[in-house]
Structure formats: structure tokens, C-alpha cells
Amino acid sequence: MRILVDRDLCEGNGRCVKVAPAVFALEDDADQVRVLIEEPGEELRAAIATAVATCPRQALKLSEH
């Protein structure tokens, strides 16, 4: 699986960081999220799916490719 971030949509709300801090980061002065693990293991799938679902701008996608 691979995490995709639409940079045109991401506003840096940080909800993804709250539910999956091992995968996403938001620096203090940043206005967009940073993906720490672009191709995470299956053990993180549930947290990532929650992050994708809670993104208010729908900027995150989970790809199986």
C-alpha cells in the first residue's frame, strides 16, 4: 500500500497526525502534512484508513499500487 497526498487540497489540519503519528508529521511552521512512511506495513492500515477518512479536505488517498 502507498499513501498519496494531494498537495493542492492539504491545509495542514493535522487530524492525520493525531490518528497516525508514526506515519504523518506536521512541522510547527508547515502548512501541509509530511508522510514519514510512504509505503507502510499492514500493521498500520487501520490507523491510515482512519486518517484518510478523517481528513477534512480529502487530501489523503490510500493506493494498493
Secondary structure, 3 states (H helix, E strand, C coil): CEEEECCCCCCCCCHHHHHCCCCEECCCCCCCCEECCCCCCHHHHHHHHHHHHHCCCCCEEEECC
